[in-house]
Amino acid sequence: MAWLFFILTLVIEFPVVYLFYKKQWKQVLAPFFLLNLFTWPLLHIFLDNSDINIYLLEFGVAIAEAIGYKLFMKSSWGKALLVSFVANTLSYFIGVLIFDYYFA
């Protein structure tokens, strides 16, 4: 079931990333997928095995992905941080709404 949540994360976040990198959308596909492939399981390992607050963990994910966008896409820090924080904030809150609706 976890892979469904990973796919949902990709489906929610990619439109945001696409909006920021329209002209480079083909070049951003691999970094987008690889960054999420790295940060998503890492987030869940920390969620399951630590008492670190989810918001702090999500902040760490957004920073890690922003660094990735900065390096892979040669973005400015501002753009990399903005795209990462918008995408991750959106996927977090939509995920919470979906989870609460189906599992609460």
GUPA-535570 format. One record per atom (N, C-alpha, C, CB): x, y, z. Coordinates in steps of 0.05 Angstrom, whole numbers, padded with zeros to 5 digits, always signed. Glycine has a CB too. Layout:
REM residues N
XYZ;...
This chain:
REM residues 104
+00016-00024+00000;+00000+00000+00000;+00017+00025+00000;-00019+00000+00024;+00041+00024+00012;+00058+00047+00013;+00065+00058-00014;+00084+00041+00028;+00068+00041-00034;+00075+00051-00060;+00053+00068-00072;+00081+00027-00079;+00028+00064-00064;+00006+00081-00073;+00010+00109-00063;-00021+00070-00064;+00019+00112-00038;+00023+00138-00027;+00047+00152-00040;+00028+00136+00004;+00067+00136-00048;+00089+00148-00063;+00080+00158-00090;+00112+00126-00066;+00064+00142-00104;+00054+00151-00130;+00036+00175-00126;+00038+00128-00143;+00020+00176-00106;+00003+00199-00100;+00020+00224-00096;-00015+00194-00075;+00042+00221-00081;+00061+00243-00077;+00071+00254-00104;+00084+00235-00059;+00079+00235-00122;+00089+00243-00148;+00067+00258-00164;+00099+00219-00163;+00043+00247-00163;+00021+00258-00179;+00014+00286-00169;-00004+00240-00177;+00016+00291-00143;+00009+00317-00132;+00032+00337-00137;+00004+00315-00101;+00057+00328-00133;+00079+00347-00135;+00088+00354-00163;+00102+00335-00120;+00085+00335-00182;+00095+00341-00209;+00083+00365-00222;+00092+00317-00226;+00056+00369-00220;+00045+00393-00233;+00058+00419-00222;+00015+00394-00229;+00064+00420-00196;+00077+00443-00185;+00105+00447-00197;+00078+00441-00154;+00120+00425-00197;+00147+00426-00209;+00146+00434-00238;+00161+00399-00205;+00126+00423-00252;+00123+00429-00281;+00118+00459-00284;+00100+00413-00293;+00101+00471-00268;+00095+00500-00270;+00120+00517-00267;+00075+00508-00249;+00138+00508-00250;+00163+00524-00246;+00184+00518-00267;+00174+00517-00218;+00183+00495-00280;+00203+00488-00299;+00191+00480-00326;+00220+00464-00289;+00171+00496-00335;+00157+00490-00360;+00176+00486-00384;+00137+00512-00367;+00194+00504-00387;+00213+00503-00410;+00233+00480-00407;+00228+00529-00413;+00237+00470-00383;+00256+00449-00378;+00243+00423-00368;+00277+00458-00357;+00217+00420-00374;+00202+00398-00362;+00214+00371-00367;+00174+00399-00371;+00226+00367-00391;+00238+00341-00397;+00263+00337-00380;+00245+00338-00426;+00278+00358-00375;+00303+00356-00360;+00297+00353-00330;+00320+00380-00364;+00274+00361-00321;+00267+00360-00292;+00255+00333-00284;+00249+00383-00285;+00246+00317-00304;+00233+00291-00297;+00251+00273-00280;+00226+00277-00323;+00276+00269-00289;+00293+00250-00274;+00301+00262-00247;+00319+00245-00290;+00309+00287-00244;+00315+00297-00217;+00291+00296-00199;+00325+00326-00219;+00267+00303-00210;+00243+00302-00194;+00238+00274-00183;+00219+00311-00210;+00239+00255-00200;+00234+00227-00192;+00256+00217-00172;+00233+00208-00216;+00281+00222-00178;+00303+00213-00161;+00303+00226-00134;+00330+00218-00175;+00297+00252-00133;+00296+00266-00108;+00274+00255-00090;+00291+00296-00112;+00250+00250-00102;+00228+00238-00087;+00234+00209-00079;+00203+00239-00103;+00248+00195-00096;+00255+00167-00090;+00275+00166-00067;+00268+00154-00115;+00290+00187-00063;+00308+00189-00040;+00294+00199-00015;+00332+00207-00047;+00279+00221-00017;+00268+00234+00006;+00244+00220+00017;+00261+00263+00000;+00227+00209+00000;+00202+00197+00010;+00207+00173+00029;+00185+00187-00013;+00223+00154+00022;+00228+00132+00041;+00243+00141+00065;+00244+00110+00027;+00262+00160+00062;+00276+00171+00085;+00258+00184+00105;+00298+00191+00075;+00239+00199+00095;+00219+00212+00112;+00204+00190+00128;+00199+00229+00096;+00196+00169+00115;+00180+00148+00129;+00196+00132+00148;+00167+00130+00108;+00222+00128+00142;+00239+00115+00161;+00241+00131+00187;+00268+00111+00149;+00245+00158+00184;+00246+00175+00208;+00219+00176+00222;+00255+00203+00200;+00197+00177+00207;+00171+00177+00219;+00166+00153+00236;+00149+00180+00198;+00174+00130+00226;+00169+00105+00240;+00189+00099+00263;+00171+00082+00221;+00212+00111+00262;+00233+00104+00282;+00243+00127+00299;+00256+00092+00267;+00230+00149+00299;+00238+00172+00315;+00214+00187+00325;+00258+00190+00300;+00219+00206+00343;+00198+00223+00353;+00200+00251+00341;+00200+00225+00384;+00214+00254+00319;+00217+00280+00307;+00191+00288+00295;+00239+00279+00284;+00184+00313+00300;+00159+00325+00291;+00156+00323+00260;+00156+00354+00300;+00133+00316+00250;+00128+00313+00222;+00135+00339+00207;+00099+00305+00216;+00128+00362+00219;+00134+00387+00205;+00164+00392+00202;+00121+00411+00220;+00179+00384+00221;+00208+00387+00219;+00219+00367+00198;+00221+00381+00247;+00208+00344+00197;+00216+00324+00177;+00209+00334+00149;+00203+00297+00182;+00185+00345+00146;+00177+00355+00120;+00195+00379+00112;+00147+00364+00120;+00202+00395+00131;+00220+00418+00126;+00247+00407+00116;+00225+00435+00152;+00257+00386+00128;+00282+00374+00119;+00280+00363+00091;+00290+00352+00138;+00257+00351+00085;+00252+00340+00057;+00252+00363+00037;+00225+00325+00056;+00239+00385+00044;+00237+00408+00026;+00265+00420+00021;+00218+00429+00037;+00281+00421+00042;+00309+00432+00040;+00325+00413+00022;+00322+00435+00067;+00324+00387+00027;+00339+00368+00011;+00331+00369-00018;+00334+00339+00022;+00305+00371-00024;+00297+00372-00051;+00304+00399-00064;+00266+00368-00053;+00304+00420-00049;+00312+00446-00059;+00342+00446-00067;+00307+00469-00038;+00358+00433-00051;+00386+00430-00057;+00389+00415-00084;+00402+00416-00034;+00373+00394-00086;+00373+00378-00111;+00366+00395-00135;+00355+00355-00109;+00344+00410-00133;+00336+00427-00156;+00357+00449-00162;+00309+00441-00150;+00369+00459-00141;+00391+00479-00145;+00414+00466-00161;+00401+00489-00117;+00422+00443-00153;+00445+00430-00166;+00438+00418-00194;+00455+00407-00148;+00416+00403-00195;+00410+00389-00220;+00398+00407-00241;+00390+00367-00215;+00383+00427-00233;+00370+00445-00252;+00384+00472-00255;+00341+00449-00244;+00404+00476-00239;+00419+00501-00239;+00401+00525-00234;+00435+00504-00266;+00382+00521-00216;+00363+00541-00208;+00376+00561-00189;+00338+00529-00196;+00363+00583-00186;+00371+00602-00164;+00361+00589-00138;+00358+00631-00168;+00373+00597-00116;+00364+00587-00091;+00335+00593-00086;+00382+00598-00068;+00327+00617-00093;+00299+00626-00089;+00279+00608-00103;+00295+00654-00098;+00285+00602-00129;+00267+00585-00144;+00267+00557-00134;+00275+00585-00174;+00291+00546-00128;+00293+00519-00117;+00278+00516-00091;+00323+00511-00114;+00281+00535-00073;+00267+00534-00047;+00237+00536-00051;+00277+00555-00028;+00229+00555-00069;+00200+00560-00073;+00186+00535-00084;+00196+00584-00091;+00198+00524-00106;+00185+00500-00118;+00184+00477-00098;+00201+00492-00143;+00205+00473-00083;+00206+00451-00064;+00186+00455-00042;+00234+00448-00053;+00184+00479-00030;+00166+00483-00008;+00137+00483-00017;+00172+00510+00005;+00131+00494-00041;+00103+00494-00051;+00095+00465-00056;+00101+00511-00077;+00112+00450-00071;+00105+00422-00077;+00101+00405-00053;+00126+00410-00095;+00119+00407-00034;+00118+00390-00010;+00095+00398+00009;+00144+00391+00005;+00090+00424+00011;+00068+00433+00028;+00041+00423+00016;+00067+00464+00030;+00038+00426-00010;+00014+00417-00023;+00010+00387-00020;+00014+00424-00053;+00031+00371-00025;+00028+00342-00022;+00023+00333+00006;+00053+00328-00033;+00035+00347+00025;+00030+00340+00054;+00001+00344+00061;+00049+00357+00072;-00010+00368+00055;-00037+00374+00064;-00058+00359+00048;-00042+00404+00061;-00053+00354+00022;-00072+00337+00007;-00071+00309+00018;-00066+00338-00023;-00047+00299+00024;-00044+00273+00036;-00058+00270+00062;-00014+00266+00040;-00056+00290+00079;-00071+00290+00104;-00101+00288+00100;-00063+00315+00121;-00111+00305+00081;-00139+00304+00075;-00149+00277+00065;-00146+00326+00055;-00134+00266+00047;-00141+00239+00036;-00139+00218+00058;-00122+00232+00012;-00118+00218+00073;-00114+00199+00095;-00137+00201+00115;-00087+00203+00109;-00143+00225+00123;-00165+00229+00143;-00192+00220+00131;-00167+00259+00151;-00197+00225+00106;-00222+00217+00094;-00226+00187+00092;-00224+00230+00066;-00204+00173+00084;-00207+00144+00080;-00200+00127+00105;-00189+00136+00058;-00184+00138+00123;-00174+00121+00145;-00183+00131+00173;-00145+00119+00144;-00197+00153+00174;-00205+00163+00201;-00232+00152+00209;-00205+00193+00201;
